[in-house]
Amino acid sequence: MTETLPARCEPVALLYNEHHRWLQGWLRLKLGNASDAADLAQDTFARILGRRDLDALREPRAYLTTVAKGLMVNWYRRQALERAWLDALAALPEPEAVSPEQRMLVLETLHAIDAALDALPERVRQAFFLSQLDGMKYDAIALVLGVSLPTVKRYMKQAFLRCLLVLED
C-alpha cells in the first residue's frame, strides 16, 4: 500500500527533496556547526509547511534563504540571551549562585518572553526594545518611530502585558 502525502504537503516535500541538502550546507557555512545547521534547516521547512504559494516559487533557494535568515536572527538572539544570562550568573558571588534547576527555569522563561516579544507587531517590538534595551524615553521613541506619544504608550502596554502573561504561566 502506497502512502500519499496530503496535497498541501506535496510542494514542501518536493522543495525539501530538492533543496534540503543545499540549505543545510549553506547554514553550516554560516553557523560553523553541522548540528545547529541541521536544526535550523528543519525549522525552515517546518516554518513553510502551511504555505499555499510554494508551487509558484520562481527562486526556491532565495525563498529558503530568506526564511532561514529570519530563523538565524532569532537563533543568534537566543544564543546572546543565554550568554548574557550565564555571564551574569558567573559574576555572582558564590553564596548567591543559582542552582541548575533555577538556571533552567530562568532560561526557559527568557526564551518564552523572547518568543512572546517576537510575536508582537514590528513597531511594538521596536518601541519595547528602544525603551528597555536602549533606555530611551517614550517621547524620544515617538520621534524615532514617527508616531505619537500615546501610540508609544499603547505599544509599551501591549509589550508589557505580553511579558506579564508569560510570567503568569
C-alpha positions as CSV (number, residue, x, y, z in Angstrom):
1,M,0.0,0.0,0.0
2,T,1.5,3.4,-1.0
3,E,1.1,6.2,1.5
4,T,0.4,9.6,-0.1
5,L,1.0,13.0,1.4
6,P,-1.8,15.4,1.9
7,A,-2.0,17.8,-1.1
8,R,-0.9,20.7,1.0
9,C,2.4,18.9,1.9
10,E,3.4,17.9,-1.6
11,P,5.1,21.3,-2.5
12,V,7.0,21.3,0.8
13,A,8.1,17.7,0.2
14,L,9.3,18.5,-3.3
15,L,11.1,21.6,-2.0
16,Y,12.7,19.6,0.8
17,N,13.9,16.8,-1.5
18,E,15.4,19.2,-4.0
19,H,16.9,21.8,-1.6
20,H,17.4,20.4,1.9
21,R,21.0,19.3,1.4
22,W,21.9,22.6,-0.2
23,L,20.2,24.6,2.6
24,Q,21.8,22.6,5.4
25,G,25.3,23.1,3.7
26,W,24.6,26.9,3.4
27,L,23.6,27.1,7.1
28,R,26.7,25.0,8.1
29,L,28.9,27.6,6.4
30,K,27.1,30.4,8.1
31,L,27.0,28.8,11.6
32,G,30.2,26.8,11.5
33,N,28.3,23.9,13.2
34,A,26.6,21.0,11.4
35,S,24.2,20.2,14.3
36,D,22.8,23.7,14.6
37,A,22.7,23.9,10.8
38,A,20.6,20.7,10.7
39,D,18.2,22.1,13.3
40,L,17.7,25.4,11.5
41,A,17.2,23.6,8.2
42,Q,14.5,21.5,9.7
43,D,13.0,24.6,11.4
44,T,13.0,26.4,8.0
45,F,10.9,23.6,6.4
46,A,8.7,23.4,9.4
47,R,8.1,27.2,9.1
48,I,6.9,26.9,5.5
49,L,4.8,23.8,5.9
50,G,1.5,25.6,5.9
51,R,2.3,27.9,2.9
52,R,0.0,27.6,0.0
53,D,2.0,29.5,-2.6
54,L,5.0,27.2,-2.8
55,D,4.1,25.9,-6.3
56,A,4.6,29.4,-7.7
57,L,8.1,29.9,-6.4
58,R,10.5,31.0,-9.1
59,E,13.6,31.2,-6.9
60,P,13.2,28.5,-4.2
61,R,16.7,28.9,-2.8
62,A,16.3,32.6,-2.4
63,Y,13.0,32.0,-0.6
64,L,14.5,29.3,1.7
65,T,17.5,31.6,2.4
66,T,15.2,34.4,3.4
67,V,13.2,32.2,5.8
68,A,16.4,30.6,7.2
69,K,18.0,34.1,7.7
70,G,15.0,35.1,9.8
71,L,15.3,31.9,11.9
72,M,19.1,32.5,12.2
73,V,18.5,36.0,13.6
74,N,16.2,34.5,16.3
75,W,18.7,31.8,17.0
76,Y,21.5,34.3,17.4
77,R,19.3,36.4,19.7
78,R,18.5,33.4,21.9
79,Q,22.2,32.5,22.0
80,A,23.1,36.1,23.0
81,L,20.4,36.0,25.6
82,E,21.7,32.7,27.1
83,R,25.3,34.0,27.1
84,A,24.3,37.2,28.8
85,W,22.4,35.3,31.5
86,L,25.2,32.8,32.0
87,D,27.7,35.7,32.2
88,A,25.5,37.4,34.8
89,L,25.4,34.2,36.8
90,A,29.1,33.8,36.6
91,A,29.6,37.3,38.0
92,L,27.5,36.4,41.1
93,P,29.4,35.7,44.3
94,E,29.3,32.1,45.3
95,P,26.6,32.3,48.1
96,E,24.2,33.9,45.5
97,A,24.9,31.3,42.9
98,V,21.8,29.8,41.2
99,S,21.0,26.1,41.2
100,P,21.0,24.3,37.9
101,E,17.2,23.9,38.2
102,Q,16.7,27.6,38.8
103,R,19.1,28.3,35.9
104,M,16.9,26.2,33.6
105,L,13.7,27.8,34.8
106,V,15.1,31.3,34.1
107,L,16.4,30.3,30.7
108,E,13.0,28.8,29.8
109,T,11.3,32.0,31.0
110,L,13.7,34.1,29.0
111,H,13.0,32.0,25.8
112,A,9.3,32.3,26.4
113,I,9.5,36.1,26.8
114,D,11.7,36.3,23.7
115,A,9.1,34.2,21.7
116,A,6.3,36.3,23.0
117,L,8.0,39.6,22.1
118,D,8.9,38.1,18.7
119,A,5.2,37.5,18.0
120,L,4.4,41.2,18.6
121,P,4.0,43.6,15.6
122,E,7.3,45.0,14.5
123,R,6.6,48.6,15.7
124,V,5.6,47.4,19.1
125,R,8.7,45.3,19.4
126,Q,10.9,48.2,18.3
127,A,9.3,50.5,20.9
128,F,9.8,48.0,23.6
129,F,13.5,47.3,22.7
130,L,14.3,51.0,22.4
131,S,12.9,51.6,25.9
132,Q,14.1,48.5,27.7
133,L,17.5,47.9,25.9
134,D,18.5,51.3,24.8
135,G,17.0,53.2,27.8
136,M,15.1,55.7,25.6
137,K,12.3,57.8,27.0
138,Y,8.9,57.4,25.4
139,D,8.9,60.9,23.7
140,A,12.2,60.0,22.1
141,I,10.8,56.7,20.9
142,A,7.8,58.5,19.4
143,L,10.2,60.7,17.4
144,V,12.3,57.8,16.2
145,L,9.3,55.7,15.2
146,G,7.3,58.7,13.8
147,V,4.3,58.1,16.0
148,S,2.5,59.9,18.8
149,L,3.4,59.6,22.4
150,P,0.0,57.9,23.2
151,T,0.8,55.4,20.5
152,V,4.2,54.6,22.1
153,K,2.4,54.2,25.5
154,R,-0.1,51.8,23.9
155,Y,2.8,49.9,22.3
156,M,4.6,49.6,25.6
157,K,1.4,48.5,27.4
158,Q,0.9,45.8,24.8
159,A,4.5,44.5,25.2
160,F,4.5,44.6,29.0
161,L,1.2,42.7,29.0
162,R,2.6,40.1,26.8
163,C,5.6,39.7,29.1
164,L,3.4,39.5,32.2
165,L,1.2,36.8,30.6
166,V,4.4,34.7,30.0
167,L,5.4,35.2,33.7
168,E,2.0,34.2,34.9
169,D,2.3,30.8,33.2
